[in-house]
């Protein structure tokens, strides 16, 4: 069972040996919502199912959404229903990838674990690594799968609510790590949300810092050293990750896990939910 990363060679081996595996293409572009569908149609891992951030992995406007923010989580029940509708069963190994440096496929990795499905891994290096290795490619809309029954089990992740974050703000039992780019964290620019800045006391580690120059996750010992420097004595078990809308924070969650520091919490509403209430404090600089 692969639970964090899987290499191209390992995925090819699973496919060749006929193991029950389902691959999801999560490519997306925040500035052009249809770009992910276009990229998928132009070429994807053979047999991969399309998973769109806004259509499948978010629930904007839904009364039963499990979080707030720009990309609110759907309820676990609705998410499970979608997983079953595309043919996923509880005994399958899942592999997720995108073309954007784990910016979007990490969301599905986290959500599947939230649904209790531990057998999910990110394809290290993403679509680019698959292409470079000559992996089997399919064009077009993909082949529909027979619907199955995916059963929810105990969550394997910690979903942190805004109320919890507020109550613990400034206490040593909570360490907030913000995955947005440094300029957004400092409040110098804000292209997506109405308020610029960050949650007071938060630390900053841009999600892309978990990858090397070729788009692969850095070695575990390097990640461990970098997180140790960032946390500067803070207990890794106290960490809660967030970003703008709970999506690009997940590479930091994965990075900490690869470093042997455990599976940290996720504030899925993130900055977009935090700054929606003017009563909540904001820091800049």
N, C-alpha and C positions, 0 to 999 in steps of 0.2 A: 504494500500500500504506500503510495506517494502522498505526502501531506503538506509539503512546502513547495519544493521545486522538482521538476522532472526535465531531463535533457532531451534533445531531439532524438538521440540514439536510443534512449530508454523508451520513449514513446513509440518509436518505430518498432522496437522489439515487442512491446505489448500488442501492437496492431498485428504484427506478423504471427504472433503466437495465438491469436484469436481471443485474447482476454477481453472481457466486457469493459469497454472504455468508451466514454463519450467526450468529445472535444467541443469546446465553445469558442467562437470567435467574438471577442468583445470590443473590436475596434470602434472608435468614436472620435468625434471632434466637437468640442464645446461651441466653437464658433460656426460650425456648419453641420447641423444635426443629421443630414442625410449622407455625410461623407463615409461613415462606417458601413452603411449598406452598399454604397458604391464600391468601396474597397473589397468588401466580402464578395460581391458579384464578379469583380475582376480577378479574384483568385483567393482561395482559402485552403486550409488543411483539408485534405479529402475526407468527407464525411462530417466535417465540423458543422455545428448548429449555430445559428446567429443568435447572439444575446445583446440586445441594444440597451444602453444605459437608461434611456428615457422611456422606452416602451415596456421593457421587461424587468429592469432592475431598480425602478423608481415608481413612486405612486403619487405624483403631484396632484393635489386636489382631492385625494381619496380620504373620506372621513375616518377610515380605519388605519391610516398610515402609522407606521411604527416609530417614526421620527419626524422632525420638522426639517427646515432648511430647503435649499434649492432642489435637492434630489432626495426627497423623503423616502425612507424604506417602505416597501409594501408590507402588509401584515405577513407573518410567517405562513398563514393559511393560504393566502393568495399566491405567494411565491411558490409554495409546494404544489399548488394546482398547476401553475405554469410549468414547473419542472416535469410533472407527470405528463402534461399535454405534449411536450416535445420528446417524450420517450425515456426519461431518466428513471431508473429504479435504484433502490437503496444499496444494491450489491455492485454497482458500477464504480470504476475508477473514473474520476472526472479530471480533465486537463483544460485549463483556460489560457488564452493568450490574446494579445492585441498587437498593434503596430506602433504603439505610443509609449513604450518603456514602462509597461505594467501600470500605467496611469488608470486604465479602466478595467482590465481583467481582474485586478486585485479585488474589486468590488464584488464580483461573483465568487471569487475564492472565499472571501469573508462571509458572504451571505449563505453559501452552502454550509459552512461550518456553523453558522447561526441556526440553520435548519437541522443541525445534528449530523451532517454528512462530512465525516472527517477525511474521506478518501478523495481529496481534491488537491491538485498541485498546479502551479504556474509553469508554463513552458518557458524554461530559461532561455533568454535571447529572443523570444517571441517569434513573430512571423518572419522576421529577417533571418533568424537562425535556421528556421525550417526551410526557407528558400535556399539559403547558402549551402545546406546539406543535401539539396536535391530531393527533399521530401515530396510525397505524392500530393498533387494539387488538383483542386476541383474548381470549375468556373460556374457562374450562374447563381441561381437562387437556392441551390442545395436540394437534397432529397427529403421529403417529409417522412417523419417517423411515426410509427404506431404509438398511440397514447398508452401510458402506463399509469400505475398508481404509486406515486412517491409519498412515503409516510414520514411525517415530521417526528424527530426524536429530540432528546435533550440538547439545548444549545451548547455549542463548544466554544463560544465566544462571549465576551462581556460587552453588552450594549449600554452605554452610559447616557443617562437622561440629563437634560439641562438643569433640572432641579438639583440633581446630585452634584453636578459640577459647581453650581452656585453655593451649595451648602459646604462643600469641601474646599472652596477657593482659598488659597493661601496656606492651607494646612499641609504638613509633611506627608500625610496619607495620600496626597494627590499631586502628581507631577504631570503637567500638561505639555505636550509636544505638538507643535504646529508645523504641518508639512508644506505650507505654501512657500513660494519664492521669497527671498529675503526682503525685497522691496515692498511686497504686499504685507508681509509681517510687520515691517517698520511703519507702515501706513503712508508710504511715499506715493504709491499708486494703488488704485482699486478698480479694476476693469469690470467686475461682476456684481459686487454688493454695494449697498447704499452708504455704508460706513467703512472708513479705512482704519486699520490698526489691528490689534490683537488682544486676546484675553490677558488681563494682567497676570504677570508671573510666568507666562508660557515661555518655553524654550523653542527655538526654531531649528528644524532640520528639513530642508527641502527634500521631497520624496526621491528626486533623481539622484541624490547622494548615495543611495543604496546600490547603484549600478556602476559598472566600469565603463570605459569609453566605447566598448562594443555592445553595450546593452545587456550584459549579463550581470547577475548579482555578484557583488564583491565576495571574496572568501570570508568564511565565518570568523576567523581571527581578526581580520581587518574590520569587519562590522562591529565585533565586540569592542575593539579598541576605540572606534569612533563613537559608539554609544556611551562607553565609559567616560570619554572626554565630555560629551554633551551633558550627561546626567550629573557628572561631578559629585558623586556620592549619594545622589538620590536613589532610593530603592527602585529597581526595575519593576517590581510588582506594583508600584504606585502609579505607573505611567498610564495616561490616557492620551490617545492620539486623535488629532483632528486636522482638518484642512479647510477648504472653502465650503464643501457640501458633503463631506464624508466619503469621498471617492479616492482622491490621490493620497489620503493618509495611510491607506492599506499597505503600500510598499514599506513604510516604516514599521508597521505591525509585523510584516514578513521578515524584514531585516533584523528586528530584535529577536524573533523566534530562531532565525538561522544562526544568530550569535549566541544562542543558548540562554537567552534572558527571559524566556517564557512568552506567553501570548498576552500582550497588553490589551487594555480596554480601548474601545472606539467610541468617540462622541460623534455619532453619525450626522446629527443636525449641523455640527461644526460652526464655522464663523457665520455662515448665512443665517443660521437660526439664532445664534448668540446676539448678533447685532440687530436683529429684528425688533428687540425691545430696548428702547432708549434708557430704561432704568438700569440695564446691566452695564458694568464698568468697561471702559475701553482704554487701552494703553497704546502709545505710539513710540517710535524710536527704537 
